[in-house]
Amino acid sequence: MAARNPGQDLDMAWVNEVPGINLPATIRRAKTLQTRRSIKMDWQAGWYLRVISCIDLTTLAGDDTESNVKRLCFKAKIPIQQDIAHNLGVGDMGITTGAVCVYPNRVAEAVAFLEGTGIPVASVAAGFPAGQTSMKQRLEEIAEAVAAGAEEIDIVISREHVLQSNWEELYQEVRDMREQCGEAKLKTILATGELCSLTNVYKASLVCMMAGADTIKTSTGKESVNATLPVGLTMVRAIRDYFERTGYKVGFKPAGGIRSAKDSLMWLSMMKEELGDDWTTPDLFRIGASSLLIDVERQLYHLTTGRYAAAHQLPLA
């Protein structure tokens, strides 16, 4: 596991020297990920299994109940049917999802259901998804989730700080939340669909890492525009620049709108090409998703049987 990013003092000279991000060039690079030939056969199965291990299996609905959370945790422990795992020859590998992500008031239930599995419970917090509550309330929500057993905290930043270029305020906000997390991993949601430009996305990524973010995340999944490849490229290149200057590895989590197995392979390919193999593991790469696992399991079924599963054949999907 990589050493945790301790953060550093806010370096405004570094922030101000960031050039404008070249949007056309970023889009062209993103298209190369979308148009290349896909990975095939055994390699494809291996990549799909890696994707599963990087999924933050999520339920963030208003009608969440204890039974919903229990079902989600069961799926996190056994993400693919045992017959599929047996046919792939991975039945004894103990493959699980990367984490289970819930609201703070559901953390204790998830912790109980996952006891002894090693699967961490993540909680959204700090006024998710809008971040429009007082700092006092936001910090209290983080403390509540950590006290209930959350090992990872997905916080939202105040978008106004980015839109008004109040980088000092953004830095202090994230720094305070990092301190409140204690030993829990801090994943900082930028809500990139509301930041107006890729330059803002890059600068916000940089400031959050300086403030001690362990992972930077694209979206809450509640915005009108969520994870897109151009935004992802901008954020992972900020991660690369931060690593080259400081020596600390920060994770990346795209979230929102990633529903197909094919799309997940594009994101995993991007991590491998832009950052290297270390960023293709659950320690440094996660995908926030609620329905992605359904299609990944369906594709693995097809690889082992030559046909696609009917709905009743994957009942827990």
C-alpha positions in Angstrom: 0.0 0.0 0.0 1.3 3.5 -0.9 2.3 5.9 1.8 -0.6 8.2 2.7 -0.6 11.6 1.3 0.1 14.0 4.2 -0.7 17.1 2.2 1.4 20.3 2.3 1.2 24.0 2.8 -0.9 25.7 0.1 1.5 26.7 -2.7 -0.3 29.5 -4.6 2.7 29.9 -6.9 2.1 26.3 -8.1 -1.6 26.9 -8.5 -1.1 30.2 -10.4 1.4 28.7 -12.8 -1.2 26.2 -14.1 -1.7 27.0 -17.8 -5.2 26.9 -19.4 -6.1 23.3 -20.2 -6.3 22.6 -23.9 -9.8 21.3 -24.3 -9.6 20.2 -28.0 -6.4 18.2 -27.3 -7.9 16.7 -24.2 -11.0 15.6 -26.1 -8.8 14.1 -28.9 -6.9 12.1 -26.3 -10.1 10.9 -24.7 -11.4 9.7 -28.1 -8.4 7.4 -28.5 -9.6 5.5 -25.4 -13.0 5.2 -26.9 -12.1 4.1 -30.4 -9.3 1.5 -29.9 -9.9 -2.2 -30.3 -11.3 -3.8 -27.1 -9.5 -6.4 -24.9 -10.5 -9.9 -25.8 -11.1 -13.4 -24.3 -9.0 -14.4 -21.2 -7.4 -10.9 -20.9 -10.9 -9.4 -20.9 -12.0 -11.7 -18.1 -9.0 -10.7 -16.1 -9.7 -7.0 -16.6 -13.3 -7.4 -15.6 -12.3 -9.1 -12.4 -10.0 -6.2 -11.7 -12.8 -3.8 -12.3 -15.0 -5.7 -9.8 -12.2 -5.3 -7.1 -12.2 -1.5 -7.8 -16.0 -0.9 -7.5 -17.4 1.1 -4.6 -20.7 -0.7 -4.6 -23.1 2.1 -3.7 -26.6 2.8 -2.6 -27.5 6.4 -2.0 -31.3 6.5 -2.3 -34.0 8.1 -0.3 -35.7 4.8 0.2 -32.7 2.9 1.5 -33.5 0.4 4.2 -31.6 -2.1 6.4 -32.6 -4.9 4.0 -31.3 -2.9 1.0 -28.0 -2.4 2.7 -27.8 -6.1 3.8 -28.4 -7.2 0.2 -25.8 -4.8 -1.1 -23.2 -6.1 1.4 -24.0 -9.7 0.4 -23.4 -8.8 -3.2 -20.1 -7.0 -2.3 -18.9 -10.2 -0.6 -19.9 -12.4 -3.5 -20.0 -10.1 -6.6 -20.2 -12.8 -9.2 -22.2 -16.0 -9.0 -20.2 -19.0 -7.8 -20.8 -21.0 -11.0 -19.3 -18.2 -13.0 -16.3 -17.9 -10.7 -15.8 -21.7 -10.8 -15.9 -21.7 -14.7 -13.3 -18.9 -14.7 -11.1 -20.8 -12.3 -11.2 -18.0 -9.7 -13.6 -19.6 -7.2 -11.0 -19.7 -4.4 -9.5 -16.2 -5.0 -12.0 -14.4 -2.6 -12.8 -11.6 -5.1 -14.9 -8.8 -3.6 -15.8 -5.3 -4.4 -13.5 -2.5 -3.3 -15.9 -1.1 -0.7 -19.6 -0.5 0.1 -20.7 3.1 0.1 -23.8 4.3 2.0 -25.2 7.3 3.8 -23.9 8.0 7.4 -27.0 6.6 9.1 -26.5 3.3 7.3 -22.8 2.9 8.2 -23.3 0.8 11.4 -25.6 -1.6 9.5 -23.0 -2.1 6.7 -20.2 -2.5 9.2 -22.1 -5.3 11.0 -23.0 -7.1 7.7 -19.4 -6.9 6.5 -17.7 -7.9 9.7 -14.7 -10.2 9.1 -14.7 -9.7 5.3 -12.0 -7.0 5.1 -14.3 -5.0 2.8 -14.2 -1.3 4.0 -17.4 0.7 4.5 -17.3 4.2 2.8 -19.8 6.9 3.7 -20.7 10.1 1.9 -20.7 13.1 4.2 -20.1 16.8 4.6 -23.5 17.9 3.2 -23.6 15.4 0.3 -24.5 16.1 -2.5 -24.7 19.9 -2.5 -22.4 20.8 0.3 -24.7 23.7 1.2 -24.8 23.2 5.0 -22.7 24.9 7.7 -19.1 23.8 8.2 -20.0 22.8 11.7 -22.7 20.4 10.5 -20.5 19.0 7.8 -17.7 18.2 10.2 -20.1 16.6 12.7 -21.4 14.4 9.9 -17.9 13.2 9.2 -17.3 12.5 12.9 -20.6 10.5 13.0 -19.7 8.3 10.1 -16.2 7.6 11.4 -17.6 6.8 14.9 -20.0 4.3 13.3 -17.1 2.5 11.7 -16.6 4.1 8.2 -13.1 3.6 7.0 -13.5 5.9 4.0 -15.3 9.2 3.8 -16.5 10.7 0.5 -16.9 14.5 1.1 -18.1 17.2 -1.2 -16.3 20.5 -1.7 -18.0 23.9 -1.8 -18.1 24.6 -5.5 -18.3 28.4 -4.8 -14.7 28.4 -3.7 -13.6 27.0 -7.1 -15.9 29.2 -9.1 -14.7 32.3 -7.3 -11.1 31.2 -7.3 -11.0 31.2 -3.4 -8.2 28.6 -3.3 -7.2 29.5 0.3 -10.8 28.8 1.5 -11.0 25.5 -0.5 -7.6 24.4 1.0 -8.7 25.1 4.6 -12.1 23.5 4.1 -10.5 20.2 2.9 -7.7 20.4 5.4 -10.3 20.6 8.3 -12.2 17.7 6.9 -9.0 15.6 6.6 -8.3 16.3 10.2 -11.8 15.2 11.2 -11.4 12.0 9.2 -8.5 10.9 11.4 -7.3 7.5 10.1 -10.2 7.2 7.7 -9.4 7.7 4.0 -10.6 11.0 2.6 -12.1 11.0 -0.9 -12.8 14.5 -2.1 -15.6 15.0 -4.6 -15.1 17.9 -6.9 -18.5 17.8 -8.6 -16.7 18.6 -11.9 -19.9 19.1 -13.8 -20.5 22.3 -11.9 -16.9 23.7 -12.1 -17.3 25.3 -15.6 -13.8 24.6 -17.1 -11.1 22.0 -17.1 -8.7 24.5 -15.8 -10.9 24.9 -12.7 -11.0 21.1 -12.4 -7.2 20.8 -12.5 -6.7 23.6 -10.0 -9.3 22.2 -7.6 -7.7 18.8 -7.9 -4.3 20.2 -7.1 -5.5 22.2 -4.1 -7.4 19.3 -2.6 -4.3 17.1 -2.9 -2.2 19.8 -1.1 -4.9 19.8 1.6 -4.3 16.1 2.2 -7.0 14.3 0.0 -6.2 10.6 -0.3 -8.4 10.3 -3.4 -10.0 12.8 -5.7 -13.4 12.0 -7.1 -15.2 13.4 -10.1 -18.8 13.6 -9.1 -21.5 12.9 -6.6 -23.6 11.1 -9.3 -26.3 13.6 -8.7 -25.1 16.3 -11.1 -26.5 16.6 -14.6 -23.0 15.9 -15.9 -20.9 13.3 -14.0 -17.8 11.4 -14.9 -16.5 12.1 -18.4 -13.1 11.0 -19.9 -11.8 14.6 -20.6 -12.4 15.5 -17.0 -10.9 12.2 -15.9 -7.8 12.9 -18.0 -7.4 16.3 -16.4 -7.7 15.0 -12.9 -5.3 12.0 -13.4 -2.7 14.4 -15.0 -3.0 16.6 -11.9 -2.3 13.4 -9.8 0.7 12.6 -11.9 2.1 16.2 -11.5 1.5 16.0 -7.8 3.3 12.7 -7.5 6.3 13.9 -9.6 6.7 16.9 -7.3 6.0 15.4 -3.9 6.5 11.6 -4.3 3.0 10.9 -2.8 0.4 8.8 -4.7 -3.2 10.1 -4.6 -6.0 7.9 -5.8 -8.7 8.6 -8.4 -12.4 7.7 -8.4 -14.8 8.4 -11.3 -18.4 8.2 -10.3 -21.8 8.7 -11.9 -22.9 7.4 -15.3 -20.5 4.5 -15.6 -22.9 1.6 -16.2 -21.5 -0.6 -18.9 -18.6 -3.1 -18.6 -17.1 -1.6 -21.8 -17.0 1.9 -20.2 -15.2 0.5 -17.1 -12.5 -0.9 -19.3 -11.9 2.5 -20.9 -11.4 4.0 -17.4 -9.1 1.2 -16.3 -7.1 1.6 -19.5 -6.7 5.3 -18.9 -5.3 4.7 -15.4 -2.8 2.2 -16.7 -1.6 4.4 -19.6 -1.6 7.8 -17.8 -0.4 6.7 -14.3 0.9 3.1 -14.5 0.0 -0.2 -12.9 -0.1 1.0 -9.3 -3.2 3.0 -10.2 -5.1 0.0 -11.4 -5.6 -1.5 -7.9 -8.2 -0.8 -5.3 -5.7 1.2 -3.2 -5.5 3.9 -5.8 -8.4 3.4 -8.1 -12.1 3.1 -7.5 -15.3 3.3 -9.6 -18.4 4.7 -7.8 -21.3 2.7 -9.2 -24.6 1.1 -8.3 -25.5 -0.7 -11.6 -22.1 -1.3 -13.2 -21.6 -4.7 -11.5 -24.7 -6.0 -13.2 -23.2 -5.6 -16.7 -19.8 -6.9 -15.7 -21.3 -10.1 -14.3 -23.4 -10.4 -17.4 -20.2 -10.1 -19.6 -18.4 -12.7 -17.5 -21.3 -15.1 -17.9 -21.1 -14.6 -21.6 -17.4 -15.3 -21.6 -17.9 -18.6 -19.8 -21.0 -19.9 -21.6 -21.1 -18.2 -25.0 -24.5 -16.7 -24.3 -26.0 -13.8 -22.4 -27.8 -14.5 -19.1 -31.6 -14.0 -18.8 -32.7 -11.9 -15.9 -33.6 -14.9 -13.8 -30.2 -16.4 -14.2 -28.5 -13.5 -12.3 -31.1 -12.8 -9.6 -28.8 -11.0 -7.3 -27.6 -8.6 -10.0 
